[in-house]
């Protein structure tokens, strides 16, 4: 029976390729993907809107394409989030800037030929609300399933990203299942932080977390103590309390991060002197990723019809002299 099903699948794939190639001269290497053949191509936004939130506590900037927070400057302090020099939010390429939204799949967990880290980051969201007072600013953006999204992910959903600027930066990603069948998502708030020197950055809050073993020879071992970063770091943890402090002595700053609704915590930095992709110059020295996420099928989040799931993250910067160490 398995062989029969496999034969049918291969025959169907062959018919699909014939249909896709009928009027095209074949030249190797063929750069086309599943999406090219199946017609599962989302329109890429050609315009964008930047929303700025400002109050007594600082400034935050958000790209409407991707619901992408790309700058957070607390009053009296410097930029907290990392950015490559020339980000382009209308590009289909993944942007190593601020806090990209990863949804509904992480990395390459989507269908063959689809994009890394899902389609939510590539779409123009709708601004539902913008409200500001002297102390609190809030932006609510919404993405709703339509014919285009169903071509690449056949479910009905409502996705809401809420960005709040108060004495800290709060980002919430809420997934509603508006259809009649359950679905699973892998997701993340792919936060990139700016540090003065990655080799001097120290992370606290991992006590009791399970080291899942990415780039490590000690899978399933509990971690204890502080983690000192270095260029080229890469780890995945099963989180504990979900409260972390990133010490940056060169900037006299601690970045306090709290997360809820995540199944994994991802830590990574780029190799020394890396100039690959969008990175250039000494970007490697100032880049740290600290990301609450659900990254693989075994850690996927199931959302039942009529229900919702929420991933939350807060970021607060404080001078080292303001906190005990």
C-alpha positions as CSV (number, residue, x, y, z in Angstrom):
1,X,0.0,0.0,0.0
2,X,2.9,2.4,0.9
3,X,4.6,1.7,-2.5
4,X,1.3,2.3,-4.3
5,X,0.8,5.7,-2.5
6,X,4.4,6.7,-3.2
7,X,3.9,5.8,-6.9
8,X,0.8,7.9,-7.1
9,X,2.6,10.8,-5.4
10,X,5.5,10.6,-7.9
11,X,3.1,10.4,-10.8
12,X,1.3,13.5,-9.6
13,X,4.6,15.3,-9.1
14,X,5.6,14.4,-12.7
15,X,2.3,15.7,-14.1
16,X,2.8,19.0,-12.1
17,X,6.3,19.4,-13.5
18,X,5.1,18.7,-17.0
19,X,2.4,21.3,-16.7
20,X,4.9,23.8,-15.3
21,X,7.6,23.2,-17.9
22,X,5.4,22.7,-21.0
23,X,6.1,26.2,-22.4
24,X,9.5,26.8,-20.9
25,X,12.9,25.7,-22.1
26,X,14.5,23.7,-19.4
27,X,18.0,24.8,-18.4
28,X,20.0,23.4,-15.5
29,X,20.2,24.6,-12.8
30,X,16.5,25.3,-12.6
31,X,15.8,27.9,-9.9
32,X,12.1,27.4,-9.7
33,X,10.4,26.1,-6.5
34,X,7.2,24.4,-5.4
35,X,5.5,27.8,-5.3
36,X,6.4,28.5,-9.0
37,X,4.7,25.4,-10.1
38,X,1.7,25.3,-7.8
39,X,1.0,29.0,-8.1
40,X,1.3,29.6,-4.4
41,X,2.9,33.0,-4.6
42,X,2.0,35.8,-2.3
43,X,2.0,39.3,-3.7
44,X,5.0,41.2,-2.3
45,X,4.2,44.7,-0.9
46,X,5.8,47.5,-2.9
47,X,5.0,50.3,-0.4
48,X,5.2,50.5,3.3
49,X,4.3,52.7,6.3
50,X,6.4,53.4,9.3
51,X,4.5,54.1,12.6
52,X,6.4,55.9,15.3
53,X,5.3,55.6,19.0
54,X,6.5,58.4,21.2
55,X,6.0,59.3,24.9
56,X,7.8,60.2,28.1
57,X,9.5,56.8,28.1
58,X,11.1,56.8,24.7
59,X,10.5,56.1,21.0
60,X,9.6,52.9,19.1
61,X,9.3,52.4,15.4
62,X,7.2,49.8,13.6
63,X,7.0,48.7,9.9
64,X,3.4,48.0,8.8
65,X,4.9,45.4,6.4
66,X,5.5,42.4,8.7
67,X,4.3,44.2,11.9
68,X,8.0,44.6,12.5
69,X,9.3,46.5,15.4
70,X,12.7,47.7,14.3
71,X,13.8,50.4,16.7
72,X,13.4,51.0,20.5
73,X,15.2,53.9,22.1
74,X,14.3,54.4,25.8
75,X,14.6,58.0,27.1
76,X,18.1,58.8,28.1
77,X,19.5,55.7,26.5
78,X,20.7,54.3,23.2
79,X,19.2,52.0,20.6
80,X,18.3,48.6,22.1
81,X,17.6,46.6,19.0
82,X,20.2,45.6,16.4
83,X,19.8,46.6,12.7
84,X,21.7,46.0,9.6
85,X,22.7,49.2,7.8
86,X,20.0,49.3,5.1
87,X,17.0,47.2,6.0
88,X,14.3,46.8,3.3
89,X,11.0,45.7,4.7
90,X,9.4,45.2,1.3
91,X,12.1,42.7,0.3
92,X,11.2,39.0,0.4
93,X,14.5,38.4,2.2
94,X,14.5,37.9,5.9
95,X,15.6,41.1,7.6
96,X,18.0,40.9,10.5
97,X,16.5,44.0,12.2
98,X,14.7,44.5,15.5
99,X,12.0,42.0,16.2
100,X,10.7,40.2,13.1
101,X,7.5,38.2,13.4
102,X,7.9,34.6,12.5
103,X,4.6,32.9,11.7
104,X,3.0,30.4,10.9
105,X,6.1,28.3,10.5
106,X,9.6,28.7,11.8
107,X,12.6,28.4,9.6
108,X,11.8,26.0,6.7
109,X,8.9,24.2,8.4
110,X,6.4,25.3,5.7
111,X,5.6,23.6,2.4
112,X,8.5,22.8,0.1
113,X,9.5,25.9,-1.8
114,X,7.9,28.4,0.6
115,X,9.8,31.0,2.5
116,X,11.9,30.9,5.6
117,X,10.1,32.0,8.7
118,X,6.6,32.1,7.2
119,X,4.6,34.7,5.4
120,X,3.4,37.1,8.1
121,X,6.7,39.0,7.9
122,X,6.2,39.5,4.1
123,X,2.7,40.9,4.2
124,X,1.3,44.4,4.8
125,X,-0.8,44.4,7.9
126,X,-3.8,46.6,8.7
127,X,-3.4,49.2,11.4
128,X,-6.5,48.7,13.7
129,X,-5.6,51.1,16.4
130,X,-3.0,53.7,17.4
131,X,-3.5,55.3,20.8
132,X,-1.0,57.5,22.8
133,X,-0.9,59.2,26.1
134,X,2.0,60.9,27.9
135,X,3.0,57.6,29.4
136,X,1.6,54.8,27.3
137,X,1.5,54.3,23.5
138,X,-0.1,51.4,21.7
139,X,-0.3,50.1,18.2
140,X,-2.5,47.2,17.1
141,X,-2.0,45.6,13.7
142,X,-4.0,42.8,12.2
143,X,-3.5,40.1,9.5
144,X,-6.5,38.1,8.4
145,X,-6.6,35.0,6.2
146,X,-7.7,35.5,2.6
147,X,-7.5,33.7,-0.8
148,X,-3.8,34.5,-1.1
149,X,-2.8,33.2,2.3
150,X,-4.8,30.0,1.8
151,X,-2.7,29.1,-1.3
152,X,0.3,28.7,1.0
153,X,-1.4,27.8,4.3
154,X,-4.9,26.4,4.0
155,X,-6.4,27.7,7.3
156,X,-8.6,30.5,8.4
157,X,-7.0,32.8,11.0
158,X,-6.8,36.2,12.6
159,X,-3.4,37.3,13.7
160,X,-3.0,40.4,15.9
161,X,0.3,42.1,16.9
162,X,0.1,44.6,19.7
163,X,3.0,46.9,20.4
164,X,3.0,48.9,23.6
165,X,5.5,51.5,24.7
166,X,5.5,52.4,28.3
167,X,8.4,52.1,30.8
168,X,9.3,49.1,28.6
169,X,8.6,47.7,25.2
170,X,5.8,45.1,25.0
171,X,5.1,42.9,21.9
172,X,2.2,40.5,21.8
173,X,1.4,38.1,18.9
174,X,-2.1,36.6,19.3
175,X,-3.3,33.8,16.9
176,X,-7.0,33.2,16.6
177,X,-8.4,30.1,14.8
178,X,-11.4,31.4,12.9
179,X,-12.0,28.2,10.9
180,X,-13.6,24.9,11.7
181,X,-10.5,22.7,11.9
182,X,-7.5,22.8,14.3
183,X,-4.1,23.9,13.1
184,X,-0.6,24.0,14.4
185,X,1.9,26.9,14.2
186,X,5.6,27.2,14.8
187,X,6.4,30.8,15.6
188,X,8.8,33.3,17.1
189,X,9.5,36.9,18.1
190,X,12.9,36.8,16.5
191,X,14.5,39.5,18.7
192,X,17.9,40.9,17.7
193,X,19.7,43.1,20.4
194,X,22.5,45.5,20.0
195,X,25.4,45.1,22.4
196,X,28.8,46.9,22.6
197,X,30.8,43.6,22.4
198,X,29.3,40.2,21.9
199,X,32.3,38.5,23.6
200,X,31.6,40.5,26.8
201,X,27.8,40.0,26.8
202,X,26.5,37.8,29.7
203,X,23.0,36.3,30.0
204,X,21.4,35.4,33.3
205,X,18.1,33.5,33.8
206,X,18.9,30.1,32.4
207,X,19.2,28.2,35.7
208,X,17.4,24.9,35.4
209,X,16.6,25.4,31.7
210,X,17.2,22.3,29.6
211,X,20.0,22.6,26.9
212,X,18.4,21.1,23.8
213,X,21.8,20.6,22.2
214,X,21.9,22.8,19.1
215,X,25.6,23.2,18.3
216,X,26.3,21.5,21.6
217,X,27.6,18.1,22.6
218,X,25.5,18.1,25.8
219,X,21.8,17.7,24.8
220,X,19.3,17.3,27.6
221,X,21.7,18.7,30.2
222,X,20.4,21.3,32.7
223,X,22.1,24.6,32.4
224,X,23.3,26.4,35.6
225,X,24.9,29.8,36.1
226,X,25.4,32.7,33.7
227,X,26.0,32.2,30.0
228,X,28.9,34.3,28.5
229,X,28.3,34.9,24.8
230,X,30.9,34.7,22.1
231,X,30.8,35.2,18.3
232,X,29.2,32.2,16.6
233,X,27.1,31.1,19.6
234,X,24.1,28.9,18.9
235,X,21.9,27.3,21.6
236,X,18.3,26.2,22.1
237,X,16.8,25.9,25.6
238,X,13.5,24.6,27.0
239,X,12.7,27.7,29.1
240,X,12.1,27.9,32.8
241,X,10.7,31.1,34.3
242,X,11.0,33.0,31.1
243,X,12.8,36.0,32.7
244,X,16.3,36.9,31.4
245,X,18.9,39.7,31.9
246,X,21.4,40.5,29.2
247,X,24.4,42.3,30.7
248,X,26.3,44.7,28.5
249,X,29.1,46.3,30.5
250,X,30.5,48.2,27.6
251,X,27.2,50.1,27.3
252,X,26.7,50.2,31.1
253,X,23.3,48.6,30.4
254,X,21.2,45.6,31.2
255,X,18.4,44.5,28.9
256,X,15.7,42.7,30.8
257,X,13.6,40.3,28.7
258,X,10.5,38.4,29.8
259,X,8.5,36.0,27.6
260,X,5.4,34.0,27.9
261,X,3.7,31.5,25.6
262,X,7.0,30.2,24.2
263,X,8.1,26.6,24.0
264,X,11.8,27.2,23.3
265,X,14.4,30.0,23.8
266,X,16.9,30.5,21.0
267,X,20.3,32.2,21.5
268,X,22.7,32.9,18.7
269,X,25.2,35.3,17.4
270,X,27.0,35.5,14.0
271,X,30.6,34.3,13.5
272,X,33.5,36.8,13.9
273,X,34.1,39.0,10.9
274,X,31.0,37.6,9.2
275,X,30.0,39.7,6.2
276,X,27.5,37.2,4.7
277,X,24.1,38.3,3.5
278,X,23.0,41.6,5.0
279,X,25.8,41.7,7.6
280,X,28.8,43.9,7.0
281,X,31.8,45.5,8.8
282,X,31.7,44.8,12.5
283,X,28.1,43.9,12.7
284,X,29.1,40.5,14.1
285,X,30.5,42.3,17.2
286,X,27.2,44.0,18.1
287,X,24.6,41.3,17.4
288,X,22.9,39.0,19.9
289,X,19.7,37.1,19.2
290,X,17.4,36.2,22.2
291,X,14.3,34.7,20.8
292,X,11.2,33.2,22.4
293,X,9.7,30.7,20.0
294,X,8.2,27.4,19.0
295,X,10.6,26.0,16.4
296,X,9.9,22.4,15.4
297,X,6.8,20.2,14.9
298,X,7.3,18.6,18.3
299,X,7.1,22.0,20.0
300,X,4.3,23.3,17.7
301,X,1.3,25.1,19.2
302,X,-2.1,23.6,18.5
303,X,-4.9,26.2,18.1
304,X,-8.4,24.7,18.2
305,X,-11.3,26.3,16.3
306,X,-12.6,29.4,18.1
307,X,-9.6,29.5,20.4
308,X,-6.5,31.6,20.5
309,X,-2.8,31.4,21.5
310,X,-0.6,34.3,22.6
311,X,3.1,34.8,22.5
312,X,4.4,37.7,24.5
313,X,7.7,39.5,25.1
314,X,8.7,42.5,27.1
315,X,12.0,44.4,26.9
316,X,13.3,46.9,29.4
317,X,16.7,48.6,29.4
318,X,18.3,49.8,32.7
319,X,21.6,51.2,33.7
320,X,23.8,48.6,35.5
321,X,23.9,50.9,38.5
322,X,20.1,50.7,38.9
323,X,20.1,47.0,39.5
324,X,21.8,44.5,41.8
325,X,24.1,42.0,40.1
